[in-house]
Amino acid sequence: MRIEDKTFEKSYEDTLGMLELKSQNKSFDITDIQGELNTLYIYEGHDWVGRGELKNSDIRGEILAYQVFIKNYLKTQN
């Protein structure tokens, strides 16, 4: 497995775990998480100086974890 793939998987798993822990807090608000995802989208697009494939893999893992978490959370709330 390539290092970029390992980085992506670790970032995804770590971020998803962090989001699941956050959701157990009584003051949890999904709109905060949606705002964090929007910030990640902006951060991902600010790669004009070239941050490298490892960091890009890390960011993509985080974004996917946020997307999956939000989708699953909203599905359980309806």
N, C-alpha and C positions, 0 to 999 in steps of 0.2 A: 504494500500500500504506500502511496506517495505521502510525503510529509504534509503536503497541502490538504490531502484528504483526511489525515489524522487530525490536523489542526481544525478543520471544519467540524468533524465529528465531536471532538472535545468541546469546542465552543458551543455547539448545538446542545449537547448533553448538559454542560455546566449552566448554560443560560436557561434551559427548560427547567432544570432543578431549582434555580434561583427564583424563577417566576412562580413555580408551584409553591415554594415556601412563602413568597410574598402574598400569594392569594389566600393563605391561611390567617393572615393578619386581619383583625376585625375592622381596620380602617381601609382595607383594600378597595380600590376603585378601578375598574377595567379601563376607564377613560385615561387614567394615568399611564397604564401600560400601552394603550394605543398612541398616546403622545410620545412615549419613549420610542416606539417603533417608527413613528414619523421622523423623529430625530435621527434614528439610525439610517433611514432612507437618505436623508440629507447628508449625513456623514459619509455614506457610501459614495455619493455623487461628488464629493469634494476630493477626488483623487487626481487632481491636476498635476501634482508633483511626482506621482508614482510611488505609492507606499509599498508595493511589492505583493507577490502572490500569497505569502503567508498571512499577512495582515488582511488582505482581501478575503481569504478563506475564512479567517476568524470572524470578520464582519458578516459574511454571508451565512455562517452558522448561527450567529446571533439573530439575524433577521428571520431566518427560517424558524427558529425556536419561538420567536415572538409571534409569527404568523400562525404557527400550529397551536400555540397556547391560546391565543385570542379566539381562533376558530372553535377549539374544543370548549373553552370557557363559555362562549356565547351559546353554543349548542346545548350545554347543560342548564343554562339559565332560561331557556324557552320551553 
